[in-house]
Amino acid sequence: MDDERIIQVIQQFLKEKGYISSLQALEKETGQVFSEEGLDRGSELLNILSEWVDMDLARQTYTLDLERQEVIDELRVPGSGVFASQQLASLDKLHRGNILAVRLYGDAGRTMLATGSADRSVVVSDVTAVVDAACGPSGVMMQAAVPISNAAVLSVDVHPIHRRVLACSSMDGSVHL
């Protein structure tokens, strides 16, 4: 698109939007008087911008698709072989209801397991023996079974510094420490 055509499209935009003094100033400065001759459609500048926006969105979508495909391809690459390969134990009857939240964490050299349940309680268990494979599930010692809420416990997390402080969220919208 040459300079005269660009000016003509800008002039059309100014006229359509009612910017007559701006149109006159542009005509005076460029020496090009506005004429609709040769313009194929109304609002040509807006159409050009709209087409550019569509092309830019298509480019962004294509880029996102490529990035997404790269992530998918990375997930398909076999790992280092370091992954869970066996069940160490099955800890049954920690709760009366379905377990909805699980968190493993370390505390003073021990491996702790915090679970939250639909029975509205949190159970904290010392599973060091199981994790160290020194003994079977009988080595699990339940530390605490605490009724937490009037609703099911949905998530459990441990304070990053004060390892004996748990945060629990419940289905009733409450959070408990």
Salt bridges, closest charged atoms under 4 A:
GLU36 OE2 - LYS15 NZ 3.33
GLU44 OE2 - ARG5 NH2 2.42
GLU51 OE2 - ARG41 NH2 3.28
ASP56 OD1 - ARG59 NH2 2.75
ASP73 OD1 - ARG76 NH1 3.94
ASP107 OD2 - ARG164 NE 3.39
ASP119 OD2 - HIS95 ND1 3.39
ASP126 OD2 - ARG110 NH2 2.67
ASP157 OD1 - ARG103 NE 2.70
